């Protein structure tokens, strides 16, 4: 890439785009700040001023792909809203380069407390909070049993997805999402079992 004068948000976006491109080409293990800086046409210090590590840079780069995709609608049908949001999440994970780079980022988080904290604070916890908030709204409206454990529901919704994503490496499909939703709501107390849309 030629060295074009850029600054501020434009430069930040260019570095993140380069990170995703190189991550897809090389894989996370071979990705380096030096390679990113060279491809982006900037000095290493320019990258390090914005991000303390490769993992932090990759996290921001991945989050730049998902800023608005994973917000909940409230149509009045909690199951449909969960289905729509989880479909969007698995569709995002199916897109290159998100899935392999997200898997690598989760792996990096096991060794780097800074990456682990940032991943939880900026992606995992906000998504969990949105899910619990949507379930709580449904519970307050009487659509879910008062005994419906919202935190446990969140764990049941996310656990199987992460198991496939990180352990078995099986595809994340809409049909699998439907199975999870049916199992959750059949077992934890809604007005009735959901049917796939």
Secondary structure by P-SEA (a helix, b strand, c coil): ccccccccaaaaaaaaaaaaaaaaacccccccaaaaaaaacccaaaaaaccccaaaaaaaaaaaaccccccccccccaaaaaaaaaaaaaaaaaccccaaaaaaaaaaaaccaaaaaaaaaccaaaaaaaaaaaaaaaaaaccccccccaaaaaaaacaaaaaaaccccccccaaaaaaaaaaaaaccccccccccc
